[in-house]
Amino acid sequence: MARRLRLPLTLALALCVSACGLVPDSAPSLRYFEPPLAAIPLANAPGARVPHLRVRGTRASAHLDTHMVYRLSSVESGQHPTRRWTQPPAYYVDLALGAALFESGRFRRSVGSGEALLSVELLAFEELRDGDGGARVELRAVLEDSHGFALLERRYEASVDAALGPDEVARALGLLLSSEVGKLAADVSETLAAS
C-alpha cells in the first residue's frame, strides 16, 4: 500500500516544486494616472444671452477603458499591464466638455428635446510607440439641431511626437484633450450662432 501512495505523492511534490519556480517573487504593482486638464477661459461677458445645449455622455471606443493604451502602428495597439487611468478616458472628455461649454459660460445645460444636441465619441487616447513616440487624442463630434439635422460633423485630432515617460504621456494627453475640446466648443458656438 505504501508503494502505491509513494509514486503519486512524489509526482505531486515534483509538480509543486516546479510550479514554485514559475511564480514571480512579487507581482508588478499597478500605477494610476490622471491627465491634467487645462483651465478654460470664460467665453461670454457677464449679462450676455447664453444659448441652451444638450450634450450626450461621451462614448468611447471599446478598447479605451481604464487601462492605458499604446499604439505600435496604424493597425496595432495594446494595453499596459500595470498602468491605469483613475477613470475611463471618456470621463475626462466629459469633464473637459463641461468646462469648455458650460463652466466657461458659453452655454446653459439643457435636458429638453427642443435644443441642439452635441454627441462626442472618443476614438483615440493613447501613447504612441511607433517612430519617435508621443501621445495622440482623437474625437468625433456631431452637432444636431432640434429637428435632428446635422449642423456640424467633424473629427478633432492632435498628437505630440517625442519620447515620453508615463507621467509625460498623461500630461500630454490632458493638454491635447483640453486643446481639442476647446476647438470643438468654439466650433459649436460659431455653428449655432450662424444657424
ZAMILUM-344759 format. One record per residue (C-alpha): residue in three letters; x, y, z. Coordinates in steps of 0.2 Angstrom, whole numbers, plus 2048, in hexadecimal, padded with zeros to 3 digits. Layout:
ALAXYZ...
//
This chain:
MET800800800ALA80E80C804ARG8168097F3ARG80680E7EALEU80581E7F4ARG8178237F2LEU8178257DFPRO8088317DFLEU80F83B7EDTHR82083C7E5LEU8188437D5ALA80D84F7DFLEU81C8567E8ALA8268577D8LEU8188617D0CYS81786D7DFVAL82A8707DFSER82A8747CCALA81B87F7CDCYS8238897DBGLY83188E7CFLEU8248957C2VAL81C8A17CFPRO8258B27CFASP82B8B87E0SER81F8C67E0ALA8128CC7D4PRO8158DD7CBSER80B8EA7D4LEU7FE8F47CBARG8019077C8TYR7F39137C6PHE7F39237BCGLU7E89327B9PRO7EA93E7ABPRO7EA9507B0LEU7DD95B7A6ALA7E296D7A2ALA7D797B7A9ILE7CA98179CPRO7C899479CLEU7B799C79EALA7AE99E78DASN7A09AB78FALA7A09BC797PRO7959BD7A7GLY7829C07A2ALA7849B9790ARG7769AE789VAL77C99C78CPRO77498E780HIS76F97D786LEU77796D781ARG77595A784VAL78494F785ARG78493C785GLY790933790THR7A0930786ARG7A191F77EALA7B291777DSER7BA909772ALA7B88F877AHIS7CB8F777ELEU7CC907787ASP7C8902799THR7D29057A8HIS7E28FD7A1MET7EE909799VAL7EF905786TYR7FE90677BARG7FF905768LEU80D8FB760SER8078FF74ESER7F8905744VAL7F08F4746GLU7F78EE757SER7F48F4769GLY7F58EC77AGLN7F28EF78CHIS7FF8F279APRO7FE8E47A6THR8028EF7B5ARG7FD9017B0ARG7EB9077B3TRP7E19177B2THR7D891B7C2GLN7C891D7B7PRO7C39177A6PRO7CA923799ALA7B8928794TYR7B692F7A5TYR7C493C7A2VAL7BB941791ASP7AB94479BLEU7B594F7A8ALA7BD95979ALEU7AD95B790GLY7A49617A0ALA7B296E7A3ALA7B3974791LEU7A097578EPHE79797879EGLU7A497E7ACSER7AB98A79FGLY79A99279DARG79898E78BPHE78898478DARG77B97F79AARG77996C79CSER768966796VAL75F956797GLY75095B78DSER74E95377BGLY74B964773GLU75E969774ALA76D965769LEU77695576ELEU78895276ESER78F94076DVAL7A193C770GLU7AB92C76DLEU7BC929773LEU7C691F766ALA7D892076CPHE7E092477DGLU7F191B77CGLU80391B77DLEU80C91A76DARG81B90D76CASP81E90E759GLY82B91A752ASP831926760GLY82392276CGLY81692F773ALA804930777ARG7F493276CVAL7E293776FGLU7D4935763LEU7C193A765ARG7B293A759ALA7A594775CVAL793948755LEU788957758GLU776955754ASP768963754SER75896075DHIS75195774EGLY75F94A74DPHE76895273EALA77B95273FLEU782964740LEU79495E743GLU79D94E741ARG7B094E744ARG7BF94574BTYR7CB94D757GLU7DC945757ALA7EC94B75FSER7FD942763VAL80E94676AASP81D93D764ALA82B93B771ALA83292D77CLEU82792E78CGLY82792579CPRO8169207A4ASP8149307AEGLU81793A79EVAL80B930794ALA7FD9347A1ARG8019467A1ALA80294778ELEU7F293E78CGLY7E994A798LEU7F095978FLEU7EC95277DLEU7DA94E783SER7D795F78BSER7DD96777AGLU7D295D76FVAL7C395F77AGLY7C697277ALYS7C6972767LEU7B6967767ALA7AD973773ALA7B2982768ASP7AB979759VAL79B975761SER799987767GLU79C98E755THR79198174DLEU782984758ALA785997757ALA784996744SER77598A743
//
